[in-house]
Amino acid sequence: MTFGKFLKKLETDHEPGLSNSQLMLVNHDLKPVEPARRTWGPWNFVGFWVADSFNINTWMISSSMIVSGLSWWQSWLCVWIGYFVAGCFICATGRIGAVYHIGFPVVARSSFGIWGNLWPVLNRAGMACIWYGTQTWIGGSCVYLMIRSIWPSYYTLPNTMSESSGTNTRDYVSFFLFWFLSLPAIWFPVHQIRHLFTVKAYVVPIAGFAFFGWAIRRAGGLGPIVKQKHTAEGSDLAWAFVSGVMSSIANFSTLIVNDPDFSRFAIKPKDAFWSQLITIPTGFAFTSFIGIIVSSSSSIIYDKPIWNPLELLGRFLDNGNSGDRAGVFFIALAFALAQLGTNIAANSISAGTDMTALLPRFINIRRGGYICAAVGLAMCPWNLLSSSNKFTLYLSSYSVFLSSIAGVLISDYYFVRKGYLDIQALYSARKTGPYYFTYGVHWRAYAAYIAGILINVIGFVGEIGTSRVPIGATYLYRVNFFGGFIVSSGMYWTLCKLSPIPAVPDEWMEVVEEITDISLAESEDAGSSSTGDAPSPHEKSLLP
């Protein structure tokens, strides 16, 4: 077989007759979702977010607020505020996908340019791969508890790994087992995985309630838990509260950017609105309440707050009887299912969708998901979870980059383009296309994106402790998501006003007509249309 034929076999499914430039812009997974695959109704989104909220990572974020000095009710208030704000952002970006049925990589082309979108997409894909490894490590901890519940001697498994590795044989074997057993779940298409979230939405909350009741009983009731006061005082208390809110938002920074990857499968645009706006703060606040109370109970049981609920479960195994071991096994099994669902939804699919945009001729969502899994195996996620400080620092630092991307996307769609997108032009590399800009890159978007990052850079340097910085920069960094979003979105709107861009209507013009399976096999000088038909006179007037 010649090398050319070999490459031909590696190509993904795509429409015949595409030019070389179009092959770099589209494959089946990148095209607008046709009606047959729009299967997500409002209850599917409810199930999706309820299932996603029940994961160990959500517990860790809320329980880390207890470690930082907040009381249980202060931590819970942080969660309500943070996730409500995150839900609003989710609905804002999700609306784009629900109306036009396109994912984040294609949405980003309208603001960053046909080729300029590759950097934001690469950022998002990298974040998804890191999160995949992190969530897999947490899932491996669940596997460890399951094995230890059956064979207590697993706790003393001899370590053959060096001290510099940062882990040991027992924990790494557990991590690898969870990683390997997760691989089959990556195979299924996005529109079919909603059934996994339905199962998870029923099974995992039962385990969460069981853990909740068990922790309260061992702490001697709910009274001693809720009577605990905050340990931070004065300004430290205020900033711990702010940090708690921002940690909740930062937990959603990746999903805020790529919610179109899921909302594009909505049957109707409104199916992805109220279902997400209500379920996200409610579901995550409910789950976080369990995590907060469980973490607070550890202060009563062991005289110190334990921010990792799996570590607390492990403590229950110490000198535990057969009933304790059975309880830990089934709770850990449910949590492993929770981690699997979260990893597939928030990381594997997201990374796979992003990678299709990086090399659509050879990568589809499924292949991208397996690449994500390989990167997650190769990284060292245990270093990010070694302490609550490292965990929250990692969350906040990367949200700086993603908040700037979200600022540009939302400003472009709602305030500059007023809801109008020329779908077919988003798949064309014509130099005269409305989204080609300068060499395929939109300089206004990048100027706004960099400005949103720069406002937080000095504060970030101070946060990691490499040098002393002005206190004002530190305060700005503590609200980094808002700072990055406001600066990038405001600057993008200003630049587009001073230097107008093409395909911008004078009034709100969201095209909510039925978008069917459009044909992209056309000459580079052909017209374009948001529905695949010939452009209307008004649409022609918007073209450059």
C-alpha positions, 0 to 999 in steps of 0.5 A, a space after each residue: 500500500 502506498 503512503 497516499 492510499 494509507 492516508 486515504 484510509 485514515 480520513 474521516 467521513 466527509 462529503 465528497 467533492 470538497 476542496 483541500 481547504 474545506 477538508 481542513 474545515 469540515 467533517 461529519 462531526 463538525 457539520 451542523 447537526 441534522 434533525 435526525 441527531 437532535 434528540 436532546 429535549 429539556 429533560 435530557 439536559 436536566 438529567 445531564 446536569 444532575 448527573 454531572 453535578 454528582 461527582 467527586 470534583 464538585 465535592 472537593 471544591 465545596 469542601 475546600 471552602 471549609 478548609 479555607 476557613 468558611 462555615 458550612 452555610 457560608 460555603 453553601 452560599 458561595 456555591 449558590 452564587 457561583 453556580 448561578 452565575 456559571 449557569 447564566 454564562 452556560 445559557 448564553 453560549 449554549 444558545 448559539 449551539 441550540 439555534 444554529 446546531 454547531 459546536 464550539 470550534 465552529 462558533 469560534 470561527 465567527 469571532 476569531 476567524 476561520 484559521 484564528 479559531 485554532 488557538 482557542 480550540 487548542 486551549 480548550 482541548 488542552 484543558 480537557 485533556 488535563 481535566 480528563 487525567 485529573 478526573 481519571 485519577 479521582 476515579 482511580 481512587 474509587 477503584 482503590 477503595 473498591 479493591 481495598 473493601 474486598 481485599 484489605 491487604 491491598 492497602 499494604 501493596 508493596 511500592 515499586 515506584 520511586 519517591 520522585 514519581 509522586 505516587 505509588 504502585 497501589 494508587 497508580 494501578 488503581 488509576 490505570 484500571 479506571 483509565 482502561 475500563 473507561 475506554 469503551 465508553 468513548 466509542 459511543 456517539 454524543 447523541 446516544 450517551 444521554 442514556 448514561 446520564 439517565 442511569 447516573 442521575 438515579 444511581 449516584 444520588 442514592 450513594 451520595 445520600 448514603 454517605 451523607 447519612 453515614 457521616 452525620 451518624 458518625 459525627 453524632 448528628 447534624 447538630 455538632 456539624 452546623 454549630 461549627 463556626 468559621 475559622 477565618 476572620 476579617 478580610 481573610 473571611 471576605 476574601 475566602 468567600 470571594 474565592 469560594 464563589 470564583 472557584 465555583 465559576 472556575 469549575 465551569 470555565 471549560 463548560 462555559 466555552 464549549 456548551 454549544 458542543 452539547 446544546 447543538 443536539 437540542 430539539 428546540 433552542 428553548 430546550 437548552 435554556 430553562 433546563 440548564 439555567 435552573 438545573 445547574 445552580 440547583 443541582 450543584 448546590 444540592 450536591 455541594 451541600 452534601 460535600 460541605 456537610 460531609 467535610 464538616 463532619 470530618 472536623 467532628 470525627 477526626 478533629 480536622 477537616 478532610 477536603 477529599 471525600 474519598 480520603 474520608 471514606 478510606 478512614 471509614 475502612 480503618 478498623 472497619 467491619 464487614 458492613 463498613 467495607 460493603 458500604 464503602 464498596 457500593 458508595 465507591 462504585 457509584 462514585 466511579 460511575 459518576 466520574 466516568 460520566 463526568 469524564 466522558 461528558 465534560 472532557 472526552 467529548 469536549 476534547 474530541 470535538 475540539 480536535 476535529 477542528 484542529 485536523 478534521 480530515 483525520 480526526 473525528 470526535 471518537 478519535 479525539 476522545 482516545 487521544 484525550 485519554 492517552 494524554 490523560 494517562 501520560 500526565 501526572 494528575 496526582 500532583 494537582 490534587 495533592 492539596 486544596 491550595 494547588 487544586 484551587 490555584 489550578 482552577 483559577 489560573 486556567 479560567 483566566 484564559 478561558 474567560 477571555 475566550 468566553 468574553 469574545 464569543 459572547 460579545 461577538 454573538 450578542 452585541 456585535 453580530 446581534 445573533 446573525 451567523 452565516 453558517 455556510 461561510 463558517 465552512 469556507 476558506 474564501 478570502 472574500 468570506 465574512 469570517 476570513 478577516 486577515 489571513 484567516 485571523 481576526 486581529 480584533 478578537 486576539 487584541 481583546 483576548 490578550 487584553 483580558 489575560 493581561 489584566 490578570 497576569 500580574 496578580 497570577 505572578 503574585 498568587 504563585 508566590 514568585 515575586 511581590 506584586 501590588 495588592 491591587 493586582 492581587 485583588 483583581 486576580 481574585 475575581 479573575 474570571 469577571 475581570 478577563 470576561 469584562 475586559 475582553 468582551 468590552 474591548 472586542 465590542 469597542 474595536 468592532 465599533 471603531 473598525 466595523 466588520 462584515 456580516 453585521 446586521 443593524 438589528 437583532 437577526 437570529 436565524 431560527 429557520 430549520 437548518 437541514 443537512 447543508 452541502 458544502 461541496 461548492 466552488 470557492 467563489 460560490 455564495 453562502 447561506 445560513 440554511 444551505 439555500 441561496 442567500 436572501 437579498 438581506 443576507 447578500 447585503 451583509 457579505 463583504 
